[in-house]
Amino acid sequence: MKLTVLLVCIFAAATYAACPNGCSGHGTCGSSDACSCYKSWSGGDCSLRSCPKGPSWSTVSLDELKDDRTSTWLIGSTPGGYAADTSNLQTSFTELYPKVPGLRPYVQCSGRGTCDHATGQCKCFAGYEGLGCRRTTCPNGCSGHGRCLNNYESNSLYKSFNSANDQQWDQKSTQQCVCDRGFTGYDCSSRLCPLGVDPTVSCGETSEIDRQLVRVTNDAGYFTLSFQDVFGGVFTTRPIKTNACSTAGKCNEVQFALMELPNMALPSIEVDKKNLGTTDFQNFVLTFSSPLTNGKQNTLTCNNVHDSTVQGASPMYVKSPVCHVYDVGIPEWFNAAGSVQPAKLHTNKASQTATTTKDFTHKTIFGVDPVKSSYPKSAPCANKGLCDAATATCKCANGHYGESCEKQSTFY
């Protein structure tokens, strides 16, 4: 009797043998008592939550790619990858390399963190953050003096053409600090000190001031100019009417718009109106005459607003169709060999192509031939003092004074 009961129990256990833990309610029990886990669950009993995946920060090694046990999976799980003829792996490798730096298959936590299978969340390594540890952190949160932007946001030319496999694969993964005006450093923790020209440097070849030519269609429209100062701040003028100049040879309308920029970005500037032989364009020469804008300045940009007529544009105005800014300071008229070269300026407002340009010389615009010179070199505290990055002030050396130590009180 006891033997019979024992045999029944053994038979029942064998009959009702099932998958471990009943697949924990997160899968189905298949043949051979093996669990087939639902999406986002893993483990022998489907009790482990899967973590988010992302393109691996590390590329696949050549040995892994040549291993036919893993090559098909690696290529198939890589964004932009493909499963070529697995019978000839060398062909697949030749097609993929060296055209791309390497395959980056999807892996848990992007290979830059550990997975907490209880919660399904990644515990990212230091320096990484986001869903699946897919992006880098910005140092010190940019210290509260900047924005944390990825490569593409900080430079629209940094973009990928082959998903995760070309050299710009990290366009939306690697982040950096873009500092606010007046701050610098990898974490935007340092303040910029005023720039000045070393007063002990002899003038002569380094005394040239910057000039820029604004060339805008001669119509009843408007244009704006944007200027970036030495502290990294970008300021845009109010809309300027192209044909509003009232003074012969001058253009007070453009001058006043530039001098109205905030923070005294351009405390003083001269604007001359030039006739360059065509009625299609208005021509304005900007001369950066202020001592605070010594040397080469950032080239102004024109009409940065993509569409100034849509609802919400502030302000809404009719934008001139063509506007260009050219560098026409004396150093720009000389090539690397030291020879004078003409400037190619557009002459047709309807067709902006290479065939609608004409060579203009320095004499055509300014009435005299250029004499070779260069711009003075500006440096923090004019190289005659120490920059206090905490207060953005200069501690001038003996014999020098001024906001940027650009003035000399003792002569030797």
C-alpha angles and dihedrals in degrees: 000000000000090000090053093052091049092052091049091052093049091048092049092050091051091046095051098038105138142174117296112284089349087284086295090269090289101096147018126264111238137179119318087025092280122149121236102204126217120242114293093020129097144163132084091289097030090245096126120087115222120234126227116278132219139172108293116254087219124066124233113264122238091246092056092049092051092049104098090204092068107016097088092049092046094051093042094050094048121096105244092012124121138197106247125183102312091199088072107038093167088064090053091049093048091051094050102038137092089003088077128029093236149311118279109194123195110268134169113280088359088274090287101096146025124259120239098211092192093063103018091235129127122240099211124213118247110288096030133090145157135065107336091358087278098153140043123246124241115245112264090346087285087293091269090289102093148025125265105229133170122238095267094048092052094042119019090196089066098086137137125243099182106043110244098345108075130073093270094054091121095058091124098026108056113068133194139180119264103196128223119246111295097019131099143168132088089285098030090244097129127075122225118243122218117277122232142167116255104254092209093061110100115246113223105092095020102051101090120126124213124259129186131187121220112200115188133166114271101239141106093275132105136242136192131213125212123204130190114207128210091268093059097255117140118211128184125204126231113264110288121208109234097221100037098104109126103176119077111248092002136076112211091173093065093039095052093046091055095044090051091064112122125262092024089281089164107019092175134011136158121224121195125185114225133197109218099176102271134086092207092082142042112219124206124181113206116205116195096214101159118107086228091063099050117158131002115353129200110274111256119241124219132221098354091171106099095208119007095181101062123103111273095030108138109238104010112217143147106266121217107246097228129034128157134177119208131190106236102163113132097259090057091063093065125074126216091274091056096250123134113253129189125239120243109225127180114252103181122064093196099055120035100191136123090262091061096059128101132197113251122188130211088250092054091058103031103022096238137074116255122255112214113256139137139228121266115253115246120206137173108282087359089274087283099096146025122267116231100210091193095060102020090234131129124236100208124215120242112290095025134091142159134094091293097021087255093140128076123214099175122052124198 
